[in-house]
C-alpha cells in the first residue's frame, strides 16, 4: 500500500481533488456546485459531477463547492499555502456568501489542473483575481438552498433567509440545515447570475474579520504535511550533484566510491537542460539511497568531470562595473513626460546618484523537496509548488508524457517567495523515478538551495534631477539596468519587458513635469526568477533613496518633500504612463494610481511613528519611504540607532498600507511584520556573488539572516479602512523598507547608502 507520511488515506483522497474525493467524502444526495468563471455562462450544471462539469469548460477557471448530507461543506483551495494565508482567505470568501459555519468547513487542496483556473500563487493577486467569482459561487449556492427550503415549506423564497448553515423562515419559525436541503437543492436549476444577490458589506461574517490560518493547529502540532514530510513505502532518497557553473554538463563520472557507501543503491545522470532553461532541471548526477544521509554522503564521493561553460568567466566585481557603465549611458526610453533635455538645459541645482543592489537568494525555510512515482506511463508527484500547472507541464515534457498523465499534488510550502514557482526539483524527482523504476524523493540541502537558486536580479541604477528655486525637481531622469527574468525563458533577452519595468519604475507617481525613464541591456549568467516583490525591491531602493537625497539637497524635511512631490491629490492620467504599462494585470480604470492614497498612508505612518518629535543626535535617525506595488499603497517609517562601534540597529518600524478591501486583516499584519524582518535580512546581509561562475555563498554563515538580536525591536502595522477593490498583500511590504532604513541611517550619520547590503558600509 502507498501512503504519505502524516497524510491518511482519507486525506489523500481529499488531496487528489478528483472523483475519489467526491465518492469518498460525499454521501448520496450530496449537493455539489460547479462554478464556471465565465461572465456569459457563469455556472455549469449542478446535476453533473464536478469532474464532468469541468470537462465541459476546457481551459476555463473553475471553483468547486460541495455540501454533504450531514452538512459538512467542502471548499477547494486552488492556490498554494506558503504562509501568505491564501488557503484560508479564499475559502472564507465563499463561506461568507454561503453563510456557512466555518467550523463545519473542510478544505480540499486542488491538484494542478486548468479547470481550477489560474493556480500560480504569486504576484499577490489570489484574492484580487477571485474575489468577485468566489463571492458569486457562495451566494449562488445559498440561493439554491433557500429555494429548496421554500419549495418544501410552500412559501415564497423571498420570505426565507439564512443564518449559519441554516435556512430560516422567520414568519413561521421553521428552520432547515444545509445538509437536510442538499439533495433537494442539487435537483434545482442553477440560478441566473442576475438573480444572485451578494451580501452587503455590513452583513459580512468573515471578510474583513481577522482569523488564524485554517492549518494553524496542525502546523503547531506537527501534523501539517510539507514537501519535506512526504513519504511513500519503498521509496528511494535522492541527492543531486548539480553543475557548479550554470550551463555546464556532465563530461564523465566515477561513482565507485559513492556506490560503496552503505545505503546507496545506484546513481543516475540527469541530462543537462536545453537552452533556454525555463522550468527544466539543471542536470547533474543523482545518488539514490534508502535514506537521505546515505544519499548525501554518497554524493560527496562522486568524482565528476564537468564540461566547460561560457559562464565560467562570470565574476561579480567585473559584472557590477559592466552594469554600472551601462547605467551611465543613455538607454531605451520606456517612459517620457515633458522634455527632460530642455529642462536640464535651463539649469538649476543638479543632483546625481548611482545605486546598486546585488543578486539575492530566496533561502526559504523549507529547501526544495519533491516525491514522485512513475508507473505505467503515468507520473504522480507531491511537491511544495507555487505553480502546480507549470510543474505538471514541465514534468510531462521531461518524461515525454501528455500533461493529462501527470498529477501534481500540492503540499504546504515552508516558504516560497517565488522560488517554488520553478519546479526543477519536482522534475528531478519524476525523472529519477522513471529511471530507477521506484518512487523517488529528491531532497535539496541548504547548500543546494543557495548555490543553485533561481536568483533575484542584480540591478544598477542612475538618477539625475534638476531642482528649481523651491527645491522641487524641474527635471528627473532615471535609468535601470538588470538581467531580466525573461532571460531564463529566452536566453537572448537582455532588455527588460514592460512587466518588470512596471514594477516601481515606469509608474512613479511624482508630479514632475519633465520625467524620463530609461532601460539598458544586461547579459545573464545564471537563472533569474521571481522574488517577493520582484523588481520593486531595487527600484524602490533607488528611487526613494534619491527622493530623500533631493529633500536634503533642498534643505527640506523628507516627509514634507515627499508630500510635495506627490502634488495635489489626483489620479495619475493613463496618458502619463507608457502605452504598454501592465498595472499588475488589472484594469487601470479600476486600479488607477491615486496620489491621495499615497498621501493617506504617508501621513498615517508618520503620525504613528511620531515624525518630527525625535531628538536628533546620539546616533539616532528616522527615515521614510513610500511605494505602490501589486496595487497596494505602502508607507514605511524606520527608526535606527547606530552604536559606538558603527553598527546600525533597527529600533522601530511603522508601516501604513491601503490594500483596498481586506479579507483577513490578521494575516495582512503578519505579512507586513514578516516583511520588516525579511527587509532587515536583505538590507543588512543579502548578497549573492560569483567567482569564475561558481556561487560563493552556500549556507547561512555566508548568506546571513537577521536574528532576534538584530531584527526590528518593534514593528507596527496600520491598515487604512477602504472600500476599494482588493489588492496585494504578500509582497508590497518589502519595497519601501530598504530605502526607509537607508534614509534613517543618513539622518543618524550623514552617510548616504547607495549600495546594498549594509555590510559594504560596515554598518552590519
C-alpha positions in Angstrom: 0.0 0.0 0.0 1.2 3.5 -0.8 0.9 6.1 1.9 2.1 9.6 2.6 3.7 10.3 5.9 1.3 12.4 8.0 -1.4 12.0 5.4 -4.1 9.5 6.0 -5.7 7.5 3.1 -8.9 9.5 3.6 -7.0 12.8 3.5 -5.1 11.6 0.4 -8.5 11.3 -1.4 -9.1 14.9 -0.4 -5.8 16.0 -1.7 -6.4 14.3 -5.0 -9.3 16.7 -5.7 -10.7 14.3 -8.3 -13.5 11.7 -8.4 -12.1 9.8 -5.4 -12.7 12.9 -3.3 -16.3 13.1 -4.3 -17.0 9.4 -4.0 -15.1 9.0 -0.7 -16.3 12.2 1.0 -19.8 12.8 -0.2 -22.7 10.6 0.5 -25.8 10.1 -1.7 -27.8 13.2 -2.1 -24.8 15.5 -1.6 -25.1 19.0 -3.1 -22.2 19.7 -5.5 -22.0 23.0 -7.2 -19.6 23.6 -10.1 -18.8 27.2 -10.8 -17.7 28.2 -14.3 -15.8 31.5 -14.2 -17.1 32.9 -17.5 -19.2 36.1 -17.5 -21.5 34.9 -20.2 -22.1 31.4 -18.8 -21.2 31.6 -15.1 -22.5 28.3 -13.8 -22.4 24.7 -15.1 -25.0 22.1 -14.4 -25.3 21.3 -10.7 -26.5 17.8 -11.5 -23.2 16.7 -13.1 -20.3 15.6 -11.0 -17.6 18.2 -10.6 -15.1 16.5 -12.8 -17.7 16.1 -15.6 -18.9 19.6 -15.3 -15.3 20.9 -15.6 -14.6 18.8 -18.6 -17.3 20.9 -20.4 -15.3 24.1 -19.7 -11.9 23.4 -21.2 -9.1 25.7 -20.1 -11.5 27.9 -18.2 -11.2 28.8 -14.5 -13.4 26.9 -12.1 -14.2 26.6 -8.4 -15.9 23.8 -6.6 -18.3 23.9 -3.7 -19.7 20.7 -2.2 -22.2 20.2 0.7 -22.6 16.7 2.2 -25.9 15.3 3.5 -24.5 15.7 7.1 -24.0 19.4 6.4 -20.2 19.2 6.0 -19.1 21.8 3.5 -16.1 21.1 1.3 -14.3 24.0 -0.4 -11.5 23.6 -2.8 -8.4 25.6 -2.1 -6.9 26.0 -5.6 -3.9 28.2 -4.6 -0.8 27.1 -2.6 -0.3 27.9 1.0 3.2 29.2 1.9 2.4 31.4 4.8 0.5 34.2 3.0 -2.8 32.8 4.1 -4.4 32.3 0.6 -5.6 28.8 1.6 -7.6 30.3 4.4 -8.7 33.6 2.8 -10.1 32.3 -0.5 -12.4 29.7 1.0 -13.6 32.2 3.6 -14.9 34.4 0.8 -17.0 31.5 -0.4 -18.1 30.6 3.2 -19.1 34.2 3.9 -21.5 34.4 0.9 -22.7 30.9 1.6 -23.4 31.8 5.2 -21.6 28.7 6.1 -20.5 27.8 9.6 -16.7 27.9 9.4 -16.4 25.1 12.0 -18.2 22.8 9.5 -16.0 23.6 6.6 -13.3 21.3 5.3 -10.7 22.4 2.7 -9.7 20.3 -0.2 -6.4 21.2 -1.9 -6.6 21.1 -5.6 -4.2 19.3 -7.9 -2.6 21.1 -10.8 -5.2 21.5 -13.5 -6.5 24.3 -15.7 -10.1 23.5 -14.6 -9.3 25.3 -11.3 -8.3 28.5 -13.2 -5.0 30.3 -12.5 -3.2 28.4 -9.8 0.0 30.4 -9.7 0.4 31.6 -6.1 2.5 34.6 -6.9 2.0 38.3 -7.9 -0.1 38.9 -4.8 -3.3 38.5 -6.8 -5.0 35.4 -5.4 -7.8 37.4 -3.6 -7.9 40.2 -6.2 -8.4 37.8 -9.1 -11.0 35.6 -7.5 -12.8 37.9 -5.0 -16.0 38.5 -7.1 -16.2 35.0 -8.6 -15.8 33.3 -5.2 -18.5 35.6 -3.7 -20.8 34.7 -6.6 -20.2 31.0 -6.1 -21.1 31.1 -2.4 -24.1 33.4 -3.0 -25.4 31.1 -5.8 -25.3 28.0 -3.5 -27.0 29.9 -0.8 -29.9 30.9 -3.1 -30.3 27.3 -4.3 -30.6 26.2 -0.7 -33.1 28.9 0.1 -35.2 27.9 -3.0 -35.1 24.3 -1.9 -36.3 25.1 1.6 -39.0 27.5 0.2 -40.3 24.7 -2.1 -40.5 22.3 0.8 -42.4 24.8 3.0 -44.6 26.1 0.2 -43.6 29.7 0.8 -42.0 32.3 -1.4 -38.2 32.2 -1.5 -38.2 35.9 -0.8 -39.5 35.2 2.7 -36.6 33.0 3.6 -33.1 33.9 4.7 -30.0 32.1 6.0 -28.2 32.1 9.3 -25.0 30.0 9.7 -25.6 26.8 7.8 -29.4 27.1 8.2 -32.3 28.3 6.1 -34.9 30.2 8.1 -38.5 31.2 7.5 -39.0 33.9 10.1 -42.7 34.1 9.8 -43.3 30.5 10.8 -40.1 29.9 12.7 -39.2 27.0 10.5 -35.6 26.0 10.0 -33.7 23.5 7.9 -30.0 22.8 7.9 -27.9 22.8 4.8 -27.3 19.1 5.0 -31.1 18.4 5.1 -31.5 20.5 1.9 -28.5 19.3 0.0 -30.3 16.6 -2.1 -33.2 18.9 -3.0 -31.0 21.8 -3.9 -28.9 19.6 -6.2 -32.0 19.0 -8.3 -32.7 22.6 -8.9 -31.6 24.7 -11.9 -28.7 26.9 -11.2 -29.9 30.5 -10.8 -29.2 33.0 -13.4 -26.4 35.4 -12.5 -28.8 38.4 -12.4 -30.9 36.6 -9.7 -27.9 36.1 -7.4 -27.7 38.8 -4.7 -24.5 39.3 -2.9 -24.4 40.3 0.8 -24.0 44.0 1.6 -20.6 44.8 3.2 -22.4 45.4 6.5 -23.5 41.7 6.7 -20.1 40.1 6.0 -19.3 37.5 8.7 -15.7 36.6 7.7 -14.5 39.1 5.1 -12.6 41.8 6.9 -12.5 39.8 10.2 -9.2 38.5 11.4 -8.7 34.8 11.9 -5.9 32.3 12.3 -4.8 30.0 9.5 -7.0 27.0 8.8 -4.0 24.8 9.2 -2.5 26.5 12.3 -3.3 23.7 14.8 -1.8 21.1 12.5 1.2 23.3 11.9 1.8 23.7 15.6 1.3 20.1 16.5 3.5 18.7 13.7 0.6 17.2 11.7 0.8 19.5 8.8 2.4 18.0 5.7 5.1 19.9 3.9 7.1 18.8 0.9 9.8 17.5 3.2 7.2 15.4 5.1 6.1 13.3 2.2 6.9 9.6 2.3 6.0 6.5 0.3 6.7 2.9 1.0 9.7 1.6 -0.8 10.8 5.0 -2.0 14.4 6.0 -2.6 16.0 9.2 -1.5 18.0 11.3 -4.0 20.6 13.9 -3.6 21.7 15.6 -6.9 25.2 17.0 -7.7 24.4 20.0 -9.9 26.9 21.6 -12.3 28.9 24.1 -10.3 28.7 26.6 -13.1 25.4 27.4 -14.8 25.2 25.9 -18.3 27.7 23.1 -17.6 27.0 19.4 -18.1 28.5 16.1 -17.1 31.5 15.0 -19.1 32.4 11.9 -17.1 31.6 10.4 -13.7 33.2 7.9 -11.5 30.7 6.6 -9.0 32.6 3.6 -7.5 33.3 5.3 -4.1 29.7 6.6 -4.0 28.3 3.1 -4.5 30.4 1.8 -1.6 28.5 3.9 0.9 26.1 1.8 3.0 22.6 2.5 1.9 23.4 3.8 -1.6 21.6 1.8 -4.3 22.5 3.5 -7.6 23.5 6.6 -9.4 21.8 8.3 -12.3 22.8 11.1 -14.6 20.2 13.8 -15.3 20.6 15.3 -18.7 21.6 18.9 -19.0 18.8 21.3 -19.9 18.4 22.5 -23.5 18.5 26.3 -23.6 16.6 28.3 -22.6 16.3 26.6 -19.2 12.8 27.8 -18.2 11.3 25.2 -15.8 13.8 22.4 -16.7 16.1 20.7 -14.2 19.7 21.9 -14.1 21.1 18.5 -14.8 23.8 16.6 -12.9 24.4 13.3 -11.2 22.0 11.9 -8.6 22.8 9.4 -5.8 19.8 7.3 -4.8 19.8 5.6 -1.4 17.5 4.2 1.2 17.9 7.3 3.4 18.8 10.9 2.9 22.1 10.7 4.8 23.5 7.9 2.7 22.4 9.8 -0.5 24.3 12.9 0.6 27.4 11.1 1.8 27.5 9.1 -1.5 27.2 12.3 -3.4 30.3 13.7 -1.7 32.3 10.7 -3.1 31.3 11.2 -6.7 34.1 12.1 -9.0 32.6 14.2 -11.7 34.3 16.0 -14.6 32.3 18.9 -15.9 32.1 20.4 -19.4 33.3 24.0 -19.6 30.5 26.6 -19.5 30.6 30.0 -21.2 29.5 31.4 -17.8 32.8 30.3 -16.2 34.1 33.8 -16.9 31.4 35.4 -14.8 32.9 37.4 -11.8 30.7 39.6 -9.7 33.0 42.6 -9.4 33.6 42.9 -13.1 29.9 42.3 -13.8 29.0 45.0 -11.4 31.2 47.5 -13.3 29.6 46.4 -16.6 26.1 47.1 -15.3 27.1 50.5 -13.8 28.8 51.6 -17.0 25.7 50.7 -18.9 23.5 52.7 -16.5 25.7 55.8 -17.1 24.8 55.7 -20.8 21.5 56.6 -22.4 19.2 53.6 -22.7 15.9 52.7 -24.3 13.3 55.3 -23.3 10.4 53.5 -21.5 8.5 56.5 -20.2 8.7 60.2 -21.1 6.7 63.1 -19.9 7.6 66.6 -21.0 11.1 67.4 -22.3 13.8 66.4 -19.9 16.7 67.7 -22.0 15.3 71.2 -22.3 14.5 71.3 -18.6 18.1 70.3 -17.7 19.4 72.9 -20.1 17.7 75.6 -18.2 19.9 74.9 -15.2 19.1 74.7 -11.6 20.8 72.6 -8.9 21.8 69.3 -10.4 21.8 66.2 -8.2 23.1 62.8 -9.4 23.4 59.5 -7.7 24.0 55.8 -8.5 22.5 52.9 -6.7 23.3 49.2 -6.8 21.5 46.1 -5.4 23.0 42.6 -5.6 21.7 39.2 -6.5 19.6 37.7 -3.8 18.8 34.1 -2.8 15.3 33.1 -1.6 16.5 30.9 1.2 13.0 29.9 2.3 12.7 28.0 5.5 12.0 24.7 3.7 14.6 23.8 1.0 13.1 22.2 -2.2 11.9 18.7 -1.9 9.6 16.5 -4.0 8.3 13.0 -4.1 7.5 11.3 -7.4 6.3 7.9 -8.6 6.3 6.9 -12.3 4.3 3.8 -13.2 2.6 2.5 -16.3 3.2 5.7 -18.3 1.8 8.0 -15.7 3.5 10.2 -13.1 2.3 11.3 -9.7 4.2 14.0 -7.8 3.9 15.6 -4.4 5.6 18.9 -4.1 5.6 22.3 -2.3 5.0 24.2 -5.5 3.6 27.6 -6.1 2.6 26.7 -9.7 1.2 23.1 -9.9 0.1 23.5 -13.5 3.6 24.7 -14.6 5.1 21.8 -12.6 2.8 19.3 -14.3 3.7 20.7 -17.7 7.4 20.7 -17.1 7.3 17.1 -15.7 5.3 15.9 -18.7 7.8 17.5 -21.1 10.7 15.9 -19.2 9.1 12.4 -19.3 7.7 12.6 -22.7 4.1 12.3 -21.4 0.8 14.0 -22.0 0.1 16.5 -19.3 -3.1 14.6 -18.6 -0.9 11.7 -17.5 0.8 13.7 -14.8 -0.8 14.6 -11.4 0.8 17.2 -9.2 -0.4 17.3 -5.6 0.3 20.5 -3.7 1.7 20.1 -0.1 2.1 23.0 2.3 5.1 25.2 1.5 7.6 26.1 4.2 8.0 29.5 2.5 8.4 30.2 -1.2 9.0 33.8 -2.1 8.8 32.9 -5.8 11.5 30.2 -5.8 8.9 27.4 -5.7 7.2 28.8 -8.8 10.1 27.0 -10.5 9.5 23.2 -10.5 13.0 22.0 -11.3 13.3 19.9 -8.1 10.0 18.2 -8.9 11.1 17.5 -12.4 14.3 15.8 -10.9 12.1 13.5 -8.8 10.0 12.5 -11.7 12.9 11.8 -14.0 14.7 9.8 -11.3 11.6 7.7 -10.6 11.3 6.8 -14.2 15.0 6.0 -14.5 15.0 3.9 -11.3 11.6 2.3 -11.5 10.9 3.3 -7.9 9.3 6.1 -6.0 11.9 8.8 -5.5 12.1 11.7 -3.1 14.6 14.4 -4.1 15.9 16.5 -1.1 17.9 19.6 -1.6 20.2 20.7 1.2 20.5 24.3 2.3 23.8 24.5 0.4 22.0 23.3 -2.8 19.2 25.8 -2.2 21.5 28.8 -2.0 24.1 27.8 -4.6 21.6 26.7 -7.3 18.8 29.1 -6.7 16.8 31.0 -9.3 18.1 34.3 -8.1 16.5 37.7 -7.6 18.1 40.0 -10.1 21.1 42.3 -9.5 20.5 46.0 -10.6 22.4 49.2 -11.3 20.6 52.5 -11.4 21.5 56.0 -12.3 19.5 59.0 -11.1 19.7 62.7 -12.0 17.5 65.7 -11.2 17.5 69.4 -11.6 16.0 71.4 -8.7 14.1 74.6 -9.1 14.1 77.6 -6.8 11.7 76.0 -4.4 13.8 72.8 -4.3 11.4 70.6 -6.2 12.5 68.8 -9.4 12.1 70.6 -12.7 13.6 67.5 -14.5 14.0 63.9 -13.4 16.0 61.2 -15.3 16.2 57.6 -14.1 17.9 54.6 -15.6 17.8 50.9 -14.6 19.9 48.0 -15.8 19.3 44.4 -14.7 19.2 41.0 -16.2 15.5 40.3 -16.8 13.5 37.2 -15.7 12.7 36.8 -19.4 16.3 35.7 -20.0 15.5 32.5 -18.1 12.9 31.7 -20.8 14.7 33.3 -23.8 18.4 33.2 -23.5 18.8 36.1 -26.0 16.6 38.5 -24.0 18.7 41.2 -22.3 16.3 44.2 -22.1 13.5 44.1 -19.5 9.9 43.7 -20.6 7.2 46.2 -19.7 6.0 43.9 -16.9 9.3 44.2 -14.9 9.7 47.9 -15.7 6.2 48.5 -14.4 7.3 47.2 -11.0 8.2 50.5 -9.4 10.0 52.1 -12.3 7.6 53.3 -15.0 4.8 54.0 -12.5 6.5 56.8 -10.5 3.6 58.9 -9.2 5.6 62.2 -8.6 4.1 65.4 -10.1 7.3 66.2 -12.1 6.5 67.9 -15.4 9.6 66.6 -17.1 10.4 62.9 -16.4 12.3 60.3 -18.4 12.8 56.6 -17.6 15.3 54.5 -19.5 16.4 50.8 -19.5 19.7 49.4 -20.5 20.6 45.9 -21.6 22.2 43.2 -19.3 23.6 39.8 -20.1 22.6 37.0 -17.8 25.0 34.4 -16.4 22.6 32.4 -14.1 18.9 31.8 -13.6 16.9 34.9 -12.8 13.5 34.4 -11.3 10.6 35.8 -9.3 11.2 37.0 -5.8 9.0 38.6 -3.2 8.1 41.9 -4.8 10.4 41.3 -7.7 11.9 44.4 -9.4 10.1 46.7 -6.9 12.9 45.9 -4.4 15.7 47.6 -6.2 13.6 50.3 -7.9 12.1 51.4 -4.6 15.6 51.4 -3.1 17.0 53.7 -5.8 14.1 56.0 -6.4 13.0 56.6 -2.8 16.6 56.9 -1.6 17.1 59.5 -4.3 13.9 61.4 -3.3 15.4 61.6 0.2 18.7 62.9 -1.3 16.8 65.6 -3.1 15.0 66.6 0.1 18.3 67.1 1.9 19.8 68.9 -1.1 16.8 71.3 -1.0 17.2 71.7 2.8 13.7 70.3 3.3 12.1 67.8 5.7 11.9 64.5 3.8 8.3 63.8 4.7 7.2 67.3 3.7 9.2 66.9 0.5 7.6 63.6 -0.4 4.1 65.0 0.1 5.0 68.0 -2.2 6.5 65.6 -4.8 3.0 64.0 -5.0 1.5 67.3 -5.9 -2.3 67.9 -5.5 -4.4 64.8 -4.9 -5.1 63.3 -8.3 -5.5 60.1 -10.3 -2.4 59.9 -12.5 -3.8 60.1 -16.1 -3.2 56.9 -18.0 -1.7 59.1 -20.8 1.3 59.9 -18.5 2.2 56.2 -18.3 3.7 54.0 -21.0 1.3 52.6 -23.6 2.3 49.1 -22.5 2.1 49.8 -18.8 0.8 46.5 -17.3 -0.6 47.7 -14.0 -0.2 44.2 -12.5 -2.7 42.8 -15.0 -5.5 45.0 -13.6 -7.7 47.4 -15.4 -6.4 50.9 -14.9 -9.9 52.3 -14.5 -10.5 50.0 -11.5 -7.0 50.3 -10.1 -5.6 53.7 -11.0 -2.6 55.3 -9.4 -4.2 57.6 -6.8 -1.9 60.1 -5.1 -4.5 60.7 -2.3 -4.0 57.1 -1.2 -0.2 57.7 -1.1 -0.8 60.8 1.0 -3.0 58.9 3.4 -0.5 56.1 4.1 2.4 58.6 4.4 0.7 60.8 6.9 -0.6 57.9 8.9 2.7 56.1 9.2 4.5 59.4 10.0 1.9 60.3 12.7 2.1 56.9 14.3 5.9 57.0 14.3 6.0 60.4 15.9 7.7 62.0 12.9 9.4 65.3 13.9 9.3 64.5 17.6 12.6 62.7 17.8 15.6 64.4 19.2 18.5 64.4 16.8 21.9 63.2 17.7 23.4 60.3 19.7 23.4 58.2 16.5 19.6 58.0 16.1 17.8 58.7 12.9 14.4 58.3 11.2 13.7 57.7 7.6 10.6 57.3 5.4 9.7 55.8 2.0 6.5 55.2 0.1 5.8 52.8 -2.7 2.9 51.3 -4.6 3.3 47.7 -5.6 0.8 45.0 -6.6 -1.8 47.8 -6.4 -1.3 48.4 -2.7 -0.1 51.7 -1.3 2.5 51.4 1.5 4.5 53.9 3.6 7.2 52.8 6.0 9.0 54.8 8.7 12.1 53.2 10.1 14.0 54.4 13.2 17.6 53.3 13.7 20.3 53.6 16.3 23.9 53.5 15.3 26.1 52.4 18.2 29.6 53.5 19.1 31.0 50.6 17.1 29.3 52.0 14.0 26.7 49.2 13.9 23.1 50.1 12.9 20.2 48.6 14.8 16.5 48.9 13.7 14.7 50.2 16.7 11.2 50.6 15.4 9.2 50.1 12.1 5.9 51.8 11.4 4.1 50.8 8.3 0.7 52.0 7.0 -1.0 50.4 4.0 -4.0 50.8 1.9 -4.8 47.5 0.2 -8.4 48.2 -0.6 -10.8 45.6 0.7 -9.0 43.2 3.1 -10.3 39.7 3.7 -8.1 38.7 6.7 -6.5 41.7 8.5 -4.8 39.4 10.9 -2.9 37.7 8.1 -2.2 41.1 6.5 -0.4 42.4 9.6 1.6 39.2 9.9 2.7 39.6 6.3 3.9 43.1 6.9 5.6 42.2 10.1 7.4 39.5 8.3 8.4 41.9 5.5 10.1 44.1 8.1 12.2 41.1 9.3 12.9 39.9 5.7 13.8 43.5 4.7 16.2 43.7 7.6 17.9 40.5 6.5 18.2 41.6 2.9 19.3 45.2 3.6 22.0 44.2 6.1 23.3 41.0 4.7 21.7 39.9 1.4 24.2 39.4 -1.4 25.0 36.6 -3.8 28.3 36.8 -5.7 30.2 34.5 -8.1 33.8 33.7 -8.8 34.6 32.2 -12.2 30.9 31.3 -12.5 30.7 29.5 -9.1 28.4 31.0 -6.5 30.4 32.0 -3.4 27.7 31.6 -0.8 26.5 28.2 0.5 24.7 28.5 3.8 23.6 30.9 6.5 27.2 31.6 7.5 27.8 33.3 4.2 24.2 34.3 3.3 23.1 35.6 6.7 19.6 36.2 8.1 18.5 38.7 10.8 18.5 37.0 14.2 16.5 38.0 17.2 19.2 40.3 18.5 19.3 42.4 15.2 15.7 42.1 14.0 13.5 45.1 14.4 12.8 45.7 18.1 9.3 47.0 17.5 7.1 46.7 14.4 3.7 48.3 14.0 1.3 47.8 11.1 -1.7 50.1 10.4 -4.4 49.3 7.8 -6.3 52.1 6.2 -10.0 51.2 6.0 -11.0 51.1 2.4 -14.0 50.1 0.2 -11.7 49.9 -2.8 -11.3 46.6 -4.6 -8.9 44.1 -3.0 -5.2 44.5 -3.8 -2.0 42.6 -3.0 -0.8 41.6 0.5 2.1 39.2 0.4 4.6 41.3 -1.5 4.0 45.0 -1.0 5.5 45.3 2.5 9.1 44.7 1.3 9.9 47.5 -1.3 9.8 50.6 1.0 11.7 49.1 3.8 15.3 49.3 2.5 15.1 53.0 1.4 13.4 54.0 4.6 16.1 52.2 6.6 18.9 53.8 4.5 17.3 57.2 4.8 17.2 56.8 8.5 20.9 55.8 8.6 21.7 59.0 6.7 19.7 61.0 9.2 21.7 59.4 12.0 25.2 59.5 10.5 25.2 61.8 7.5 26.4 58.8 5.5 24.5 58.1 2.3 23.9 54.4 1.4 23.8 53.8 -2.3 24.8 50.2 -2.4 23.3 47.2 -0.6 23.9 45.2 1.6 24.9 47.4 4.6 27.9 45.2 5.3 29.5 47.1 2.4 29.4 50.3 4.5 30.5 48.5 7.7 27.1 49.1 9.3 26.3 45.4 9.9 
